[in-house]
Each structure stands twice: as C-alpha cells, then as structure tokens.
Amino acid sequence: MTDSPVSPSPAVGSSTGSRVPHLVDLAAFVQSSPSSFHAVGEAALRLTVAGFSALEESEKWPTDAGKYFAVRDGAIVAWITPRGAEATTPFRIIGAHTDSPGFALKPKPTTGSNGWLQAGVEIYGGPLYNSWLDRELEFAGRLVFDDGTTALVRTGPFLRFPQLAVHLDRGVNSDGLTLNPQQHLNPVIGVGTLADADIVSHLAGLAGRAGSHVIGYDIVTTDTAAPQVFGLGGTLFASGRLDNLSSVHAGLVALLAVAGEADSSSITVFAAFDHEEVGSETRSGAGGPFLENVLARIGAATGASASDRARAFAGSWCLSADAGHAVHPNYPERHDPVNRPLVNRGPLLKINANKRYATDGLGAAEWARSCGQAGVEYQEFVSNNSVPCGSTIGPITAARLGIRTVDVGIALLSMHSARELCGVDDPAALASAMQAFLAPA
C-alpha cells in the first residue's frame, strides 16, 4: 500500500470488500497508461503474465482452445476460447476505449515567443480547457523511426499551460474565462531561443535515439498528478483519464478473473479501442474492423461458416463500458429531475431513447441479472431533455456486428477534465458486475 500512488485514509483502509486493492491497482494502471499506446502495453503485460499468448495479425493463428490477445496500435482485443467451443458458440464481449481528451503534439512542435520556449499542440477530443491550466503535464506516446521500429516514451513533468494573472485580467472572475485554443493554449516548456531546444530530439533521446531518426509520432499530453483518495471518510477518488481507463481496467480485471475457468458456454472477449473521443472511425477505433476481424478469425478456428457466425452473433452480448455523469450538486438543473445518479451508489445503466446509447429493455434485464449475480447495486442514467446526450462505442459496435449491446459505466464529476472524480466503491463494483456478465451462473 505504501508504494501505491493512492494513499487511502484509515476509514478507507479499514472498509470491507475489494475496493481498496482495486483502487490501488486502478491507480497503478492509470499511472502506467499516459497514452492509449501505454494503456495497451500495460494491458498486454498483464495478460502475458496471466498466461495469454500474443498473436500477430499478419501470422496464422492457432486453432486450439486457449487465452490469446492481439494488438493494433492503441487498441487491444483479448479472448478466452474454452474447451469444447463450437462454430456457433456465442461471444460475451466487454468493450471500452483507451484514449482520453487532451492535446496532441503538432508537426514542427518546438515554438517560442518573447523568450519563452513553447510546444505546438492540437486539441484532441473535447477537453475542458480550463482544467488543464497551471498543471505539470507530460508528453507521452509512440515514436516511429526511419528503420521501421517504434518506441513508447514519456517525459515526466515537462510542460504547463500558464494562466494569465488576475492582475492582468481584472474581470476574469466576474466576466468569465475565455480561451482561444490557438492563441492561449500553447504550453511553455522552458526559456531560451529555438536553437536551444528541440522537442522531438528530447523525446527521441528518451528512447536512446537521435531526433533525426524520428519520422512520425503519436504524442499526447497528460496530467502527472497521482490518483488520490480524499474527502470526508475517504469516499472520493480523483484521477486523470478515468474516462475511460476506469472501464479498461475493470474489463481487464474481469477477464483475468474468469481466465481460470475450465469450461464456459461462451467465448469471452475484452476489446479496448482507440479514438473514441474523436468518433472511432479509424482502423483501431470501434468503427473500424478490428473486433470484427478478430471474431471472424476466432470463428474460423472452430470451423464456422458465415451462417454459423451469424448464429453465434445472434446469441452474443456486448457490454459497452464508458464513464457517465453523476448529478452535479452545483448544476442540478442540467440533469434529469428524477434519474440523478450519485457516486458510490453503483455503476450506471446508460439509456437514451434516440440510441446514443445501445441499451434496450432486454439489455437492461441482462445488466440487472449481472449486477444481481455480483451483489452489486446499479443506477439508471438518462439525459435531461434540454441537454444533448453524448454517445459511446456501444451503438457503433451494435450496428457494425449486430450483437445486442448494453451501455454501462461508473458515474463521474468533471468528465473530460484533466482530473476527474468518482466514488471509491464504484470501480470495483463495475469490475464485479463485468465478471458476472462474462461468466453468468
């Protein structure tokens, strides 16, 4: 416990259940995952330790029962094919996403103004701009070299978006803060002239390479502050990237928990996609063919025909896990007046009549069964009619595969902030319900 980035209060440490070890492990997972590529690397490491075999998409895959995973850039799909699996054996799938809103490094990124050295960054997804101000941030992600190799790098604390002092903006607290992303969101990295610094060379040096060897990169910014339990009675948990590493971690924990089961009536799958925050329409996003390709190859290993695969999909389920909204005490009018989820009251069942979430009545019943089997309470979330509803990978997966899909997740405050907030009980509760979903009694 003392080596963890989480420092639970005595009240938390003395509580019953699995929330403390789960939170410690979630905190470690988040800190190991500053980018989608790092999250996939951490998941792959944990799967390998648990006896899963890594498969390359370009190679022939085994036809034996077993535990496997495949990586595509910032996405990963892992699965367990049980003994006795047949061509029409259905799938039980947990889906999540590895990316979070923030900022991505631009080409020719080293810039400067008035003696300051700065970095050129581009908005990624829909971050809350003001939450990124005055924080010690790092760059993290993937470098691609001219010899075809890649490397994961992270800088540690390296950049900061400095806010204008109140003395120079006297109306900021009364008139509000307005940020032009091109003008005001250029982080500082030091002082000097452009001849004094080269961000790409610095990143390459972290991998033991020269900057001249870098021919491409996928680098994002991320907050460096450690996750933390806090609040009265130690009931709250703050961390970056809870949207959606809380779901990635819970899904991974659930898959590993059922990995020792000798037999199953289904093929259990965990899929974590990239690029959900920007629409999922990429080769490693949920709108791409990655999961469909993997499921087809799993089916081929059992000798499944196209008809067999359709029969298997007809009996399959997908649990789309992504964080949702807790009722905000300072803005209650933004929420549905009746359905008002709170943290530490259980994970959410996310519902939208216009199918921004994939949940239907049968899906709601399946989630109720999973939570009941796990002994977990859950809450329903629906948007205020005057506030547009976001979406998830759920409708994308349901439409692409035709597999019945349910949307769930933990409740957050400050979603898309550099640092989000949830309850200490909910991440472990989500994982328990997911485990019951993957291995129904």
Disulfide bonds with the S-S distance in Angstrom:
none
